[in-house]
């Protein structure tokens, strides 16, 4: 599929989705939104893809919604432009095959349903929608050049697209209130201290570090195990400890009978690289 506002590349079992409006710090548009969704579907369906990296071209990750789009919303239907309702009237088909609650089937919240790991490589500024999008990725890494902001309170907006739930879940209510109410900018180092990102790497060699991590996941981890564990962890965020234990108990027999379990034992005993099939 040809894309106009993203780049899509598959190499060494890694699909890389690059937001590609570098002159606008990769500001988010409806076209970009549709293309990211399509690329995630493409990566989900590709047996040659074991991990997905989402990053930005140039010096930014994503600066948030394109201000021209926000201006059109402010003008509203009186100018013939899009309204807040029409902007949200998008195709909500789930790209992935993981069965989760409706909480993870909405606009932007659907990333966890993708059966492969999505790694946010936050190379530069991530604000507003850029920050939101990264929250729904499974793992987040930042370069030391990355700067973050929720931005919403300084635009007269509110905490959008479930960020009022996802942020406290990931970094706690105190940190979530701090960065949403103030909309202040904060560094990659502070983001790591909060638990918002797992690691911070120097900008020089940043993507090499992210790709090295993704390569290990794509080549050494069972695709079946990843599918099941993503579902377990995201379900657990919404359910009780008892439910998590019962779900694990129900999944274990199928794991023991899977081809990937047999291969997981065999490659360890034989001291060789694994050849997982996802079955």
C-alpha positions in Angstrom: 0.0 0.0 0.0 1.3 3.5 -0.9 1.4 6.0 2.0 1.6 9.8 1.9 2.2 10.8 5.5 4.0 7.8 6.9 6.8 5.6 5.9 6.5 1.8 6.2 9.4 -0.6 6.1 9.9 -4.2 7.0 13.4 -5.6 7.6 14.9 -8.2 9.9 11.4 -9.1 11.2 10.8 -5.5 12.3 8.1 -3.3 10.8 9.0 0.4 11.3 6.2 3.0 11.0 7.6 6.5 10.7 5.4 9.5 11.0 6.6 11.6 8.0 5.7 15.2 8.2 9.1 16.4 9.6 8.6 20.0 8.6 5.6 20.1 10.9 7.2 18.0 13.7 5.0 15.2 12.4 1.8 17.0 13.5 -1.1 14.5 13.5 -3.8 14.6 10.7 -6.7 12.5 9.7 -4.7 11.1 6.8 -1.9 10.1 9.1 -4.4 8.5 11.5 -5.8 6.3 8.8 -2.4 5.4 7.5 -1.1 4.4 10.9 -4.1 2.2 11.3 -3.6 0.6 7.9 0.1 0.0 8.6 -0.7 -1.7 11.9 -3.1 -4.0 10.0 -0.4 -4.7 7.4 2.1 -5.5 10.1 -0.4 -7.6 12.1 -1.1 -9.8 9.0 2.5 -10.2 7.9 4.1 -13.4 9.2 7.5 -11.9 8.6 6.9 -9.2 11.2 7.7 -10.0 14.8 7.8 -6.5 16.3 6.6 -3.0 15.3 8.5 0.3 15.9 6.6 3.6 15.8 8.7 6.7 15.5 8.9 10.1 13.8 10.9 11.5 10.9 13.4 14.3 11.6 13.7 15.9 15.0 10.2 15.2 16.3 8.1 12.3 17.3 4.7 13.9 17.0 3.8 17.5 18.1 0.1 16.7 18.5 -2.8 17.6 16.3 -2.1 19.8 13.3 -3.0 23.3 14.4 -4.8 23.9 11.0 -7.1 21.1 11.9 -7.8 22.6 15.4 -8.5 25.9 13.8 -11.0 24.2 11.4 -12.7 22.7 14.5 -12.9 26.1 16.1 -14.6 27.5 13.0 -16.9 24.4 13.0 -19.8 23.7 10.7 -20.4 27.4 10.0 -17.4 27.5 7.8 -18.1 24.2 6.1 -15.1 22.6 7.9 -15.0 19.5 10.1 -16.7 19.5 13.5 -15.7 17.7 16.7 -18.3 15.0 15.9 -17.1 14.5 12.3 -13.4 14.2 13.4 -14.4 11.4 15.8 -16.5 9.6 13.2 -13.7 7.4 12.1 -13.4 3.7 11.2 -12.9 1.9 14.6 -12.2 -1.5 13.1 -9.6 -3.2 15.3 -6.4 -3.9 13.4 -5.3 -6.8 15.6 -6.7 -10.2 16.5 -6.6 -10.0 20.3 -9.9 -10.1 22.0 -10.0 -7.5 24.7 -12.8 -5.5 26.3 -14.5 -2.6 24.5 -12.1 -0.3 26.5 -9.4 -1.2 24.0 -11.5 -1.0 20.8 -11.9 2.7 20.6 -10.0 5.4 18.7 -6.3 5.4 19.7 -7.0 2.8 22.5 -6.9 -0.1 20.0 -3.1 -0.5 19.9 -3.2 -3.2 22.6 -5.3 -5.4 20.3 -2.4 -5.7 17.8 -1.0 -9.2 18.5 2.6 -8.1 18.1 4.6 -5.8 20.4 4.5 -2.1 19.5 7.5 -0.1 20.6 7.3 3.7 20.7 10.7 5.1 19.7 10.2 8.7 20.9 13.0 10.5 19.1 11.9 14.1 19.8 9.0 16.2 21.0 5.8 14.3 21.9 2.8 16.5 22.8 -0.9 16.1 22.9 -2.0 13.3 20.5 1.7 12.4 20.1 1.9 11.6 23.8 -1.5 9.8 23.8 -0.4 7.6 21.0 2.8 6.6 22.7 0.8 5.6 25.9 -1.0 2.9 24.0 2.2 1.4 22.7 3.5 -1.6 24.7 7.0 -0.3 25.4 8.3 3.3 25.3 11.9 4.4 24.7 13.0 8.0 24.4 16.0 9.8 23.1 17.7 12.3 25.4 16.4 15.0 22.9 12.7 14.1 23.6 10.5 16.6 25.4 6.9 15.8 26.5 3.7 17.8 27.2 0.1 17.0 27.5 -0.7 20.4 26.0 -4.5 20.2 26.5 -5.0 22.8 29.2 -3.1 25.4 27.2 -5.4 24.9 24.2 -8.7 25.1 26.2 -9.1 21.3 25.8 -9.5 18.4 28.3 -7.8 15.1 28.8 -8.7 13.3 25.6 -8.9 9.7 24.3 -8.7 7.9 27.7 -5.5 9.7 28.8 -7.3 10.5 32.1 -7.3 6.7 32.8 -4.1 5.6 31.1 -1.8 8.2 32.6 -2.7 7.5 36.2 -2.5 3.7 35.5 1.0 4.1 34.1 2.5 6.8 36.3 0.1 7.3 39.2 -2.5 10.0 40.0 0.0 12.6 41.4 2.2 12.6 38.3 -0.9 12.5 36.0 -2.4 15.5 37.6 0.8 17.4 37.5 1.4 17.1 33.8 -2.2 17.4 32.7 -3.3 20.4 34.7 -0.1 22.3 34.1 0.6 21.1 30.5 4.2 21.9 31.3 7.1 20.5 29.3 9.2 17.8 30.8 12.3 16.0 29.7 13.0 12.4 28.8 14.9 12.0 32.1 11.8 13.1 34.1 9.6 10.9 31.9 11.8 7.9 32.9 11.7 8.8 36.6 7.9 8.9 36.4 7.8 5.5 34.7 6.4 6.9 31.4 9.3 5.5 29.4 11.4 2.4 30.1 14.8 3.7 29.0 16.5 6.9 27.7 19.2 6.6 25.1 21.5 9.2 23.5 20.1 10.6 20.3 23.2 9.4 18.5 22.6 5.7 18.0 19.0 5.9 19.4 17.3 3.9 16.7 20.1 1.3 16.8 19.4 0.7 20.5 15.6 0.5 19.8 16.1 -1.9 16.9 18.4 -4.1 18.9 15.7 -4.4 21.6 13.0 -5.1 18.9 15.3 -7.7 17.2 15.7 -9.7 20.4 11.9 -9.7 20.9 11.2 -10.6 17.2 13.7 -13.4 17.0 14.0 -14.9 20.5 10.4 -14.6 21.9 7.5 -16.9 20.9 4.9 -15.0 18.9 2.3 -17.1 20.6 3.6 -16.2 24.1 3.6 -12.5 23.1 0.0 -12.7 21.9 -1.3 -14.4 25.0 0.7 -12.2 27.5 -0.4 -9.0 25.9 -4.0 -10.1 26.4 -3.3 -11.2 30.0 -1.6 -7.9 31.0 -4.1 -5.6 29.3 -7.1 -7.6 30.7 -5.5 -7.5 34.1 -5.5 -3.7 34.0 -9.3 -3.9 34.0 -9.9 -7.0 36.2 -9.1 -8.6 39.5 -6.1 -10.7 40.7 -8.5 -13.7 40.8 -9.5 -13.1 37.1 -5.8 -12.9 36.2 -5.0 -16.2 37.9 -8.0 -18.0 36.4 -7.0 -16.7 32.9 -3.5 -17.9 33.4 -4.7 -21.3 34.6 -6.9 -21.6 31.5 -4.1 -20.7 29.1 -1.4 -23.0 30.5 -2.7 -26.3 29.1 -2.8 -24.8 25.6 0.7 -23.4 26.1 2.1 -26.8 27.0 0.5 -28.3 23.9 1.7 -25.6 21.6 4.5 -26.0 18.9 6.2 -22.9 20.3 6.5 -24.6 23.8 8.1 -27.6 22.2 10.5 -25.4 20.3 11.2 -23.3 23.3 12.4 -26.3 25.2 14.2 -27.8 22.3 16.3 -24.7 21.3 17.3 -24.2 25.0 18.4 -27.9 25.4 20.2 -27.9 22.0 21.7 -24.5 22.6 20.7 -23.0 19.3 18.6 -20.1 18.1 14.8 -20.6 18.3 12.6 -21.2 15.3 9.2 -20.2 16.6 6.1 -20.4 14.3 3.5 -18.7 16.6 1.5 -21.9 16.9 
